[in-house]
Amino acid sequence: MAGASDTLAGLPPIMLSRRVRGFLAAAYLLLGAAVGTDLATGPGTTFSPVLAAVPVLASIGTRRARVPLLAGMLALIGVIVLALANEGVPPLVHITSAVTVLAITCTSAAAVVLVASREQELAQVRSVSEAAQRALLRPVPERIGPLRIAVRYLAAEAEARIGGDLYEVLPTPYGTRLILGDVRGKGLPAVEAAADVLGVFRDAARSEPELAAVAGRRARSSSRRSCSTCRSGRDRRGWSTAATPTRSCATAPTCPRSNHRCGCRRWP
């Protein structure tokens, strides 16, 4: 793998695989062969239109618009040189080649600017999502008493860096308490639901001496959130399933909008 040196605003260098580099090298070799053939075949023929591919090739692997612009200027100079060497070719052919090179140069530069701006926006979204994950899922201690803890979090969405899974480990006056769960849905509703569950657990785990009471408070919080979601007319996303070693709440009331039992789940 090879990295480009023109990083932009903290973006990682562009990595080109060996196969991509091989294709680029073959393309440049073909362009060189076309120019050599043009000069060798005499003034009656020209291959100058192929020089329009130069700025396109130069735009691969860069985030700076000046790279295809400089490549386009070199290609335009090549068109002029070939035009002087091929006096037997009608001038309209050379003019068409020059205009084509200029148009593709501008298009390649615009594409580089667009792709770079999109990558920068994606990097900002990643940064925000990572900050949200650190605020939501706090680092757990490596050891609590005799218990050793290790956590590895991988979101299902490769680019999002955050999902609906949740975990927490707390030392409390009643012993070490742990929650490991998953929130139904994705996006901001899932993050909001996970934050609600963790907030309730962190408070209840330190104040409730019985695990059943901790699970009950978590379940009642999920019930209220599910019912409020139904009353607001949104879909039933954001429900959570958390692993607890005890029974949770009693049967919750029926939500009048969707006629379903909200948020209660008994664990054997």
Backbone bond lengths (Angstrom), bond angles and torsions (degrees), N, CA, C in turn:
res aa  C-N    CA-C-N  psi(-1)  N-CA   C-N-CA  omega(-1)  CA-C   N-CA-C  phi
1 M - - - 1.456 - - 1.520 109.27 -
2 A 1.332 115.71 142.36 1.457 120.47 178.85 1.497 108.94 -124.77
3 G 1.316 115.70 142.26 1.452 120.34 -178.18 1.501 110.60 -109.90
4 A 1.315 116.72 141.55 1.453 121.79 175.04 1.510 108.66 -80.31
5 S 1.344 116.95 148.48 1.456 121.66 -175.47 1.510 112.98 -85.27
6 D 1.330 118.60 -11.58 1.458 120.48 -173.87 1.518 110.73 -92.68
7 T 1.346 117.37 70.43 1.448 120.73 173.64 1.511 109.44 -71.18
8 L 1.315 117.46 152.79 1.452 122.19 -174.55 1.512 108.94 -133.20
9 A 1.327 116.16 118.40 1.466 123.43 172.81 1.528 112.00 52.25
10 G 1.319 115.92 47.90 1.451 119.28 176.32 1.509 115.24 81.60
11 L 1.320 118.45 1.51 1.459 120.38 178.72 1.528 109.81 -72.03
12 P 1.312 117.47 146.12 1.472 118.95 178.70 1.518 110.19 -69.11
13 P 1.330 117.26 155.87 1.465 119.28 178.70 1.523 111.42 -62.94
14 I 1.317 114.79 148.80 1.466 120.14 178.77 1.526 108.67 -73.67
15 M 1.297 115.30 129.55 1.460 121.04 -177.92 1.526 109.30 -105.51
16 L 1.323 116.05 122.07 1.461 121.82 177.60 1.522 108.52 -105.85
17 S 1.315 115.54 127.12 1.461 119.30 179.86 1.521 110.38 -71.35
18 R 1.308 114.78 166.85 1.466 119.65 179.61 1.527 110.99 -62.47
19 R 1.309 117.67 -35.58 1.467 120.12 179.34 1.518 110.92 -65.78
20 V 1.341 116.82 -42.80 1.467 120.07 179.42 1.523 110.17 -63.69
21 R 1.324 116.11 -44.01 1.466 118.79 178.81 1.516 110.75 -61.89
22 G 1.324 116.56 -36.11 1.464 119.13 177.63 1.524 112.29 -65.06
23 F 1.339 117.10 -42.20 1.468 120.16 177.45 1.528 111.04 -63.21
24 L 1.331 117.26 -41.20 1.462 120.06 179.43 1.528 110.89 -64.48
25 A 1.316 116.54 -41.91 1.465 119.39 179.08 1.530 110.72 -63.04
26 A 1.336 116.67 -41.23 1.466 119.81 178.13 1.521 110.89 -63.12
27 A 1.338 117.24 -39.24 1.465 119.98 179.81 1.524 110.89 -64.93
28 Y 1.324 116.80 -43.31 1.470 118.93 178.90 1.533 111.32 -65.92
29 L 1.319 117.01 -35.99 1.466 119.73 176.77 1.527 110.98 -63.90
30 L 1.342 116.46 -41.38 1.462 119.41 178.15 1.524 111.20 -63.82
31 L 1.327 116.91 -39.52 1.463 119.46 177.16 1.526 111.29 -63.61
32 G 1.339 116.17 -43.00 1.464 118.91 177.64 1.514 112.03 -62.22
33 A 1.351 115.95 -40.41 1.466 119.18 178.25 1.523 111.13 -64.72
34 A 1.340 117.48 -38.04 1.463 120.47 179.23 1.524 111.06 -64.49
35 V 1.326 116.99 -43.02 1.469 120.10 179.09 1.528 110.17 -65.45
36 G 1.346 117.18 -43.34 1.465 119.54 178.51 1.518 112.04 -62.16
37 T 1.345 116.32 -40.86 1.466 119.72 177.98 1.517 110.65 -64.21
38 D 1.353 116.35 -38.83 1.474 120.66 178.60 1.523 110.62 -59.41
39 L 1.322 116.37 -46.40 1.466 119.27 -178.57 1.521 111.89 -70.20
40 A 1.341 117.22 -26.59 1.461 120.09 -176.05 1.521 113.30 -86.36
41 T 1.330 118.06 -20.56 1.465 120.25 -174.08 1.527 113.41 -88.42
42 G 1.307 118.14 -0.74 1.455 119.29 176.38 1.516 112.92 93.91
43 P 1.326 117.11 179.52 1.474 122.08 -172.07 1.516 115.02 -79.01
44 G 1.325 118.61 -0.39 1.451 119.43 -174.88 1.520 114.50 -90.48
45 T 1.329 118.65 -12.36 1.462 121.93 -178.38 1.534 109.37 -133.58
46 T 1.341 115.29 160.60 1.461 119.80 177.90 1.532 110.37 -148.96
47 F 1.300 114.01 147.24 1.475 121.83 174.97 1.534 110.90 -114.67
48 S 1.325 116.40 20.60 1.467 119.83 -174.29 1.532 114.23 -59.81
49 P 1.341 121.44 -29.08 1.474 118.68 179.37 1.528 114.35 -59.44
50 V 1.365 117.15 -25.80 1.460 118.11 -177.94 1.525 111.51 -67.91
51 L 1.331 118.15 -17.80 1.467 120.70 -179.96 1.528 111.76 -67.24
52 A 1.315 118.19 -12.44 1.469 120.20 176.31 1.529 111.84 -66.14
53 A 1.339 116.40 -17.69 1.466 118.90 179.08 1.526 112.29 -78.27
54 V 1.326 118.95 -13.30 1.470 121.09 -175.61 1.532 112.23 -61.75
55 P 1.352 120.21 -50.87 1.476 118.04 179.88 1.529 113.32 -64.68
56 V 1.326 116.77 -30.06 1.463 119.04 177.67 1.527 110.25 -65.54
57 L 1.311 116.56 -45.06 1.466 120.13 178.44 1.531 111.22 -64.88
58 A 1.327 116.43 -38.06 1.465 119.85 -178.95 1.526 112.02 -67.98
59 S 1.325 117.39 -26.68 1.469 120.05 -178.38 1.515 113.26 -76.17
60 I 1.344 116.59 -12.86 1.463 119.64 179.23 1.523 109.13 -77.84
61 G 1.318 116.38 125.52 1.457 120.33 177.40 1.505 114.75 86.86
62 T 1.326 118.51 19.31 1.459 120.65 178.19 1.515 110.00 -137.88
63 R 1.331 115.95 154.86 1.461 121.95 174.82 1.530 111.16 -114.66
64 R 1.311 118.23 8.89 1.460 121.82 -177.13 1.518 109.82 -112.93
65 A 1.327 114.99 128.19 1.464 120.35 -176.13 1.515 112.26 -67.51
66 R 1.339 117.66 -24.09 1.460 118.89 -177.24 1.528 112.31 -66.30
67 V 1.339 117.69 -22.60 1.464 119.44 -178.84 1.531 111.50 -66.12
68 P 1.357 119.66 -53.76 1.474 117.23 176.01 1.528 112.91 -66.71
69 L 1.345 118.03 -27.82 1.469 118.93 177.38 1.529 110.87 -65.47
70 L 1.332 117.08 -45.88 1.462 119.75 177.71 1.527 111.04 -64.56
71 A 1.321 116.57 -39.94 1.465 119.66 178.05 1.524 110.64 -63.55
72 G 1.346 116.53 -38.19 1.457 119.65 177.85 1.515 112.50 -65.20
73 M 1.332 116.36 -37.87 1.466 119.31 177.71 1.534 110.69 -64.87
74 L 1.330 116.17 -41.34 1.468 118.94 176.68 1.527 111.27 -63.60
75 A 1.353 116.97 -40.10 1.464 119.62 177.73 1.529 111.04 -64.66
76 L 1.339 117.14 -37.11 1.466 119.84 178.48 1.526 110.69 -65.85
77 I 1.334 115.92 -39.49 1.465 118.84 175.46 1.527 110.13 -62.28
78 G 1.331 116.83 -38.54 1.454 119.74 177.30 1.522 112.36 -63.28
79 V 1.337 116.75 -38.23 1.464 120.09 177.23 1.525 110.25 -62.75
80 I 1.333 116.69 -41.29 1.472 120.10 -179.98 1.527 110.71 -65.22
81 V 1.332 115.85 -41.66 1.469 119.30 178.92 1.526 110.53 -62.85
82 L 1.318 117.00 -44.38 1.465 119.48 179.07 1.525 111.69 -66.79
83 A 1.321 116.53 -33.14 1.465 119.15 177.28 1.532 110.83 -64.92
84 L 1.332 117.44 -39.96 1.464 120.15 177.42 1.521 111.86 -68.92
85 A 1.335 116.67 -30.55 1.469 120.17 -178.72 1.524 112.26 -82.67
86 N 1.327 117.36 -17.93 1.465 121.03 -177.54 1.527 109.29 -119.61
87 E 1.313 115.48 73.64 1.455 119.86 -177.31 1.518 112.92 -71.17
88 G 1.333 117.67 -19.28 1.453 120.25 -179.28 1.520 113.55 -79.21
89 V 1.344 117.91 -11.09 1.461 121.43 -179.58 1.528 108.41 -84.56
90 P 1.333 119.72 136.86 1.461 121.81 179.48 1.534 111.52 -55.57
91 P 1.317 118.47 139.16 1.472 121.32 -179.33 1.528 113.23 -57.62
92 L 1.348 116.95 -30.09 1.465 119.11 -179.54 1.529 111.86 -60.20
93 V 1.345 117.13 -32.79 1.453 120.74 178.63 1.525 110.66 -65.08
94 H 1.340 116.80 -44.51 1.454 120.54 179.50 1.542 111.39 -67.16
95 I 1.319 116.17 -38.94 1.470 119.45 178.43 1.527 110.22 -63.87
96 T 1.328 115.61 -42.49 1.470 119.62 178.19 1.524 111.03 -61.74
97 S 1.327 117.20 -41.62 1.470 120.61 178.18 1.525 111.14 -62.25
98 A 1.338 116.84 -43.13 1.462 120.57 -179.20 1.529 111.23 -64.44
99 V 1.335 116.21 -43.66 1.469 119.62 179.03 1.525 110.40 -64.43
100 T 1.317 117.10 -39.38 1.470 120.77 179.01 1.526 111.07 -63.06
101 V 1.332 115.65 -42.95 1.467 119.68 178.51 1.524 110.74 -61.67
102 L 1.322 117.55 -44.14 1.465 120.84 -179.91 1.532 111.41 -63.82
103 A 1.330 116.13 -43.63 1.466 119.38 -178.57 1.523 111.25 -64.28
104 I 1.324 116.83 -45.11 1.464 119.52 -178.98 1.523 110.78 -69.90
105 T 1.327 117.48 -31.65 1.466 120.02 175.72 1.526 110.78 -61.97
106 C 1.323 117.31 -47.73 1.466 120.66 178.91 1.528 111.32 -63.42
107 T 1.327 116.29 -40.49 1.465 119.49 178.53 1.519 111.59 -64.28
108 S 1.323 117.56 -42.17 1.465 120.87 179.94 1.527 110.85 -65.23
109 A 1.333 117.49 -40.88 1.462 120.23 178.13 1.525 110.82 -63.92
110 A 1.350 116.62 -42.05 1.461 119.46 178.01 1.524 111.52 -62.99
111 A 1.325 116.89 -39.32 1.471 120.28 179.28 1.526 110.86 -65.04
112 V 1.330 117.35 -39.28 1.466 120.57 178.46 1.522 110.49 -63.63
113 V 1.341 116.78 -44.37 1.466 120.23 179.23 1.520 110.65 -62.57
114 L 1.327 117.54 -42.60 1.464 121.17 -179.13 1.531 111.23 -64.30
115 V 1.321 116.84 -47.23 1.459 120.27 -179.08 1.525 110.58 -63.97
116 A 1.337 117.08 -40.79 1.465 120.01 179.91 1.519 111.47 -64.26
117 S 1.336 116.87 -40.18 1.464 119.19 179.03 1.522 111.33 -66.95
118 R 1.340 117.25 -38.69 1.463 119.93 177.10 1.533 110.94 -64.96
119 E 1.311 117.08 -40.39 1.467 119.76 178.65 1.526 110.55 -65.17
120 Q 1.342 116.89 -36.85 1.453 119.60 179.10 1.529 110.65 -67.45
121 E 1.333 117.04 -40.53 1.460 120.22 176.34 1.530 110.91 -61.95
122 L 1.330 116.67 -42.47 1.467 120.41 178.89 1.521 110.71 -63.20
123 A 1.349 117.09 -39.26 1.458 119.98 178.62 1.525 110.89 -64.44
124 Q 1.330 117.44 -37.17 1.461 120.13 177.49 1.521 111.07 -66.76
125 V 1.344 116.42 -40.58 1.468 119.71 177.53 1.525 110.16 -62.75
126 R 1.324 117.08 -41.62 1.461 120.00 177.30 1.523 111.18 -61.06
127 S 1.334 116.08 -42.40 1.459 119.41 -179.63 1.521 111.21 -62.18
128 V 1.342 116.46 -42.83 1.463 120.04 179.03 1.524 110.90 -65.36
129 S 1.334 117.10 -42.34 1.456 120.11 -179.31 1.520 111.46 -65.79
130 E 1.336 117.57 -36.59 1.457 120.44 177.43 1.530 110.78 -66.36
131 A 1.355 116.15 -39.64 1.463 118.84 176.68 1.526 110.84 -64.51
132 A 1.342 116.68 -40.53 1.466 119.95 177.76 1.516 110.98 -64.17
133 Q 1.335 117.32 -39.14 1.461 120.12 179.09 1.524 110.66 -65.07
134 R 1.337 117.32 -41.48 1.465 119.23 179.52 1.522 111.61 -65.41
135 A 1.361 116.10 -34.11 1.460 118.49 178.11 1.528 111.55 -74.16
136 L 1.329 116.88 -35.40 1.458 120.63 -177.25 1.524 111.62 -80.89
137 L 1.321 115.90 -50.09 1.462 121.59 -178.16 1.527 108.26 -106.24
138 R 1.311 115.57 93.72 1.454 120.85 -176.90 1.526 110.84 -71.65
139 P 1.335 117.36 151.06 1.475 119.12 176.11 1.529 110.47 -60.53
140 V 1.302 115.95 135.11 1.465 120.15 179.45 1.522 109.18 -92.91
141 P 1.316 118.22 149.99 1.470 119.90 178.05 1.523 111.30 -66.14
142 E 1.321 116.08 148.69 1.459 120.13 -179.79 1.530 111.90 -69.22
143 R 1.306 116.64 -27.40 1.464 119.72 -178.77 1.516 109.35 -147.36
144 I 1.336 115.70 134.09 1.464 122.56 170.50 1.522 106.28 -126.23
145 G 1.316 115.77 104.26 1.451 119.47 -175.87 1.517 110.71 60.65
146 P 1.334 119.06 -129.28 1.469 120.73 178.89 1.528 113.11 -80.85
147 L 1.326 117.33 -3.86 1.472 121.38 -174.35 1.525 110.31 -92.26
148 R 1.326 116.40 121.92 1.469 122.39 174.64 1.523 108.55 -97.54
149 I 1.339 116.83 136.38 1.465 121.79 -171.54 1.525 109.14 -127.30
150 A 1.332 115.90 135.78 1.464 122.36 173.21 1.524 108.03 -139.74
151 V 1.316 116.32 138.65 1.462 121.97 -176.05 1.522 109.09 -130.12
152 R 1.322 115.33 136.12 1.464 121.23 169.88 1.514 107.77 -133.97
153 Y 1.337 116.89 123.59 1.460 121.49 -175.71 1.524 109.04 -115.18
154 L 1.344 116.45 126.22 1.460 122.73 176.20 1.518 107.94 -130.40
155 A 1.348 116.99 114.83 1.452 120.41 178.80 1.519 109.76 -72.52
156 A 1.334 115.70 149.38 1.468 120.49 179.26 1.518 110.89 -65.51
157 E 1.345 116.62 -36.49 1.457 121.02 177.01 1.521 107.35 -83.22
158 A 1.333 116.09 114.70 1.452 119.64 -173.62 1.519 113.07 -61.11
159 E 1.323 117.78 -33.90 1.450 121.03 -176.74 1.517 113.62 -90.48
160 A 1.306 116.80 -11.06 1.461 118.24 -172.78 1.512 112.94 -84.69
161 R 1.319 118.11 -33.97 1.453 123.94 -178.51 1.523 113.49 68.13
162 I 1.306 119.22 1.77 1.456 121.17 178.65 1.514 108.40 -151.59
163 G 1.311 115.90 142.40 1.452 120.17 -179.43 1.508 111.03 -139.96
164 G 1.323 117.03 -153.97 1.448 121.11 -175.98 1.509 114.55 -98.87
165 D 1.332 118.15 1.84 1.459 119.93 177.51 1.525 110.01 -72.92
166 L 1.326 115.77 154.03 1.457 119.92 -179.03 1.517 110.02 -146.34
167 Y 1.308 115.41 152.58 1.464 121.21 176.73 1.525 108.26 -157.29
168 E 1.310 115.41 155.78 1.458 121.72 175.25 1.518 108.94 -163.35
169 V 1.306 116.54 143.00 1.459 123.32 175.36 1.515 106.97 -129.47
170 L 1.330 116.93 125.12 1.461 121.51 -175.37 1.525 110.85 -130.04
171 P 1.325 117.34 129.95 1.466 119.48 166.97 1.528 108.96 -81.20
172 T 1.313 117.39 126.71 1.459 121.78 -177.07 1.522 109.30 -130.23
173 P 1.337 117.34 167.10 1.471 119.21 175.79 1.513 113.24 -61.19
174 Y 1.350 116.92 -15.17 1.463 121.05 -177.27 1.528 111.46 -104.37
175 G 1.325 117.09 10.62 1.454 121.29 -179.15 1.530 111.01 113.19
176 T 1.318 115.31 179.87 1.470 120.70 179.12 1.522 109.68 -79.38
177 R 1.313 115.50 129.28 1.460 120.13 -179.77 1.519 109.58 -122.44
178 L 1.322 114.55 138.79 1.462 121.90 -172.52 1.513 109.69 -133.97
179 I 1.321 115.92 141.78 1.466 121.40 172.68 1.516 108.43 -129.35
180 L 1.316 116.05 139.29 1.464 123.16 177.12 1.517 106.76 -139.09
181 G 1.315 117.05 117.30 1.459 119.07 -173.25 1.511 113.33 -147.45
182 D 1.317 114.04 178.78 1.459 122.05 -179.21 1.518 107.91 -141.71
183 V 1.325 116.50 139.22 1.454 122.23 179.84 1.514 109.00 -104.29
184 R 1.315 115.71 132.30 1.453 120.57 178.16 1.515 109.63 -70.73
185 G 1.332 116.78 138.42 1.453 121.37 179.59 1.516 111.15 100.79
186 K 1.318 115.98 -169.35 1.449 121.55 -179.07 1.522 109.22 -154.79
187 G 1.329 115.06 171.17 1.452 119.91 179.57 1.521 112.12 78.31
188 L 1.331 115.55 -159.82 1.462 120.90 -176.48 1.524 113.81 -60.34
189 P 1.352 120.37 -40.06 1.473 118.23 177.14 1.525 112.78 -57.32
190 A 1.335 117.24 -39.72 1.465 119.90 178.86 1.519 111.00 -66.85
191 V 1.332 116.84 -40.05 1.466 120.11 178.88 1.521 110.53 -65.32
192 E 1.327 117.41 -41.58 1.465 120.89 178.19 1.529 111.10 -62.16
193 A 1.327 116.46 -43.43 1.464 119.67 179.47 1.524 111.23 -64.70
194 A 1.340 116.95 -41.88 1.457 119.89 178.39 1.519 110.91 -62.82
195 A 1.333 117.19 -39.61 1.465 120.32 178.15 1.524 110.99 -63.87
196 D 1.336 116.99 -39.56 1.463 119.90 177.77 1.531 111.25 -62.46
197 V 1.343 115.80 -46.72 1.462 119.79 -178.20 1.523 110.46 -62.52
198 L 1.314 117.48 -45.30 1.459 120.14 -178.87 1.526 111.44 -65.99
199 G 1.338 116.85 -38.95 1.451 119.22 178.72 1.519 112.30 -62.06
200 V 1.330 115.79 -44.34 1.462 120.07 178.31 1.523 110.33 -64.48
201 F 1.331 117.27 -43.85 1.462 120.00 -178.92 1.523 111.75 -63.20
202 R 1.339 117.39 -44.34 1.458 119.97 -178.30 1.529 111.79 -62.07
203 D 1.325 115.64 -35.53 1.459 118.75 178.16 1.528 111.25 -75.69
204 A 1.327 116.32 -46.54 1.463 119.60 -175.79 1.521 111.87 -70.13
205 A 1.322 118.16 -35.95 1.462 120.23 -176.76 1.516 111.88 -63.34
206 R 1.331 117.27 -30.06 1.465 120.60 -179.12 1.520 113.15 -89.01
207 S 1.334 116.65 -16.54 1.465 118.87 -174.30 1.529 114.00 -112.44
208 E 1.318 117.75 -20.87 1.464 120.85 -177.20 1.522 110.16 -99.92
209 P 1.317 118.57 123.62 1.470 119.53 180.00 1.520 114.14 -73.18
210 E 1.334 117.90 -23.31 1.456 121.78 -177.53 1.528 110.81 -105.94
211 L 1.334 116.55 138.61 1.464 120.49 177.78 1.522 111.78 -64.06
212 A 1.324 116.81 -33.02 1.459 119.70 179.29 1.526 110.72 -61.62
213 A 1.335 116.45 -37.49 1.462 119.58 178.04 1.517 111.28 -68.50
214 V 1.342 117.59 -37.53 1.471 121.51 176.39 1.525 110.18 -61.73
215 A 1.353 116.43 -48.39 1.466 120.41 179.29 1.521 111.17 -63.59
216 G 1.321 117.08 -36.97 1.461 120.00 179.45 1.513 112.33 -64.66
217 R 1.328 117.07 -42.74 1.466 119.20 178.56 1.521 111.30 -65.41
218 R 1.332 116.59 -38.47 1.461 118.92 177.69 1.520 111.52 -64.52
219 A 1.318 116.06 -42.73 1.462 120.24 -178.67 1.525 111.38 -67.29
220 R 1.342 117.16 -40.92 1.462 118.77 178.53 1.516 111.38 -64.52
221 S 1.343 116.79 -36.14 1.467 119.53 176.27 1.521 111.02 -63.95
222 S 1.344 116.86 -41.39 1.468 119.76 177.37 1.516 111.08 -65.31
223 S 1.335 117.57 -36.02 1.461 120.93 179.01 1.522 110.69 -63.72
224 R 1.336 116.50 -45.33 1.464 119.15 179.72 1.515 111.06 -63.39
225 R 1.330 117.12 -39.88 1.456 119.66 -179.86 1.520 111.21 -67.00
226 S 1.342 117.47 -40.96 1.467 120.73 -179.92 1.520 110.98 -64.38
227 C 1.324 116.86 -42.54 1.461 119.17 -179.47 1.512 111.59 -68.44
228 S 1.326 117.72 -39.92 1.462 119.57 178.10 1.515 110.80 -65.42
229 T 1.339 116.78 -33.56 1.465 120.02 176.10 1.514 111.15 -64.38
230 C 1.333 116.67 -42.40 1.463 119.73 179.05 1.525 110.77 -65.66
231 R 1.321 117.88 -42.69 1.465 120.05 -178.81 1.519 111.83 -65.23
232 S 1.348 116.62 -28.68 1.460 119.19 -179.92 1.516 112.05 -80.43
233 G 1.345 117.71 -5.74 1.461 120.90 176.82 1.503 114.18 86.68
234 R 1.350 118.71 8.28 1.451 120.13 178.60 1.521 109.79 -89.86
235 D 1.340 115.69 171.24 1.457 118.61 179.77 1.519 109.47 -75.97
236 R 1.326 115.33 168.98 1.457 120.79 -174.69 1.530 110.21 -87.34
237 R 1.290 115.16 64.06 1.452 119.09 174.44 1.525 108.66 -106.19
238 G 1.296 115.39 162.20 1.437 119.73 179.21 1.516 113.61 93.55
239 W 1.335 119.03 3.95 1.456 120.02 172.71 1.519 108.53 -69.17
240 S 1.332 114.72 149.41 1.461 118.65 -178.10 1.512 109.80 -120.58
241 T 1.308 114.91 149.26 1.454 122.59 172.65 1.514 106.82 -124.44
242 A 1.320 117.08 114.20 1.462 121.16 -176.59 1.512 109.52 -120.33
243 A 1.302 116.54 135.70 1.457 122.03 -179.00 1.520 109.45 -80.19
244 T 1.334 116.51 117.67 1.453 121.91 176.29 1.520 107.83 -134.43
245 P 1.333 118.81 146.09 1.463 120.82 -173.69 1.518 113.32 -86.95
246 T 1.311 118.35 31.28 1.450 120.19 -178.13 1.514 109.28 -152.31
247 R 1.333 115.94 176.63 1.453 119.05 178.80 1.525 110.02 -79.88
248 S 1.337 115.22 148.60 1.459 119.59 -178.40 1.522 109.57 -97.77
249 C 1.344 115.76 -146.44 1.457 120.78 -168.90 1.524 112.22 -70.67
250 A 1.320 113.60 168.93 1.463 119.63 170.06 1.516 108.57 -75.21
251 T 1.316 115.34 173.63 1.462 118.86 -176.52 1.517 110.53 -60.48
252 A 1.328 115.71 129.29 1.462 120.80 -177.13 1.519 110.07 -82.26
253 P 1.339 118.25 159.31 1.453 120.46 179.26 1.513 111.74 -66.65
254 T 1.321 115.06 158.39 1.457 120.82 -179.67 1.522 110.13 -78.47
255 C 1.334 115.64 133.20 1.455 120.15 177.55 1.522 108.76 -74.77
256 P 1.348 119.24 125.88 1.463 120.16 -174.03 1.519 113.45 -68.64
257 R 1.346 118.44 -22.49 1.463 119.13 -175.42 1.520 112.06 -78.35
258 S 1.359 115.36 -44.79 1.469 117.76 -174.93 1.517 112.95 -110.90
259 N 1.377 117.24 -3.05 1.454 121.90 177.93 1.524 111.99 57.95
260 H 1.362 116.03 40.69 1.452 118.40 175.29 1.520 109.10 -123.12
261 R 1.326 115.04 157.92 1.454 120.30 176.43 1.525 109.03 -80.18
262 C 1.327 116.08 126.47 1.451 119.97 -168.01 1.520 111.90 -93.63
263 G 1.317 115.86 121.53 1.450 122.99 158.64 1.493 117.26 71.11
264 C 1.306 122.22 4.69 1.456 121.44 -177.27 1.517 109.51 -99.42
265 R 1.301 116.62 133.11 1.466 120.59 177.32 1.522 107.56 -144.96
266 R 1.329 117.10 124.77 1.463 119.80 -179.38 1.533 108.83 -93.60
267 W 1.308 113.22 138.92 1.458 119.53 179.17 1.520 108.75 -108.56
268 P 1.299 118.34 132.60 1.469 120.83 -176.55 1.522 111.36 -69.76
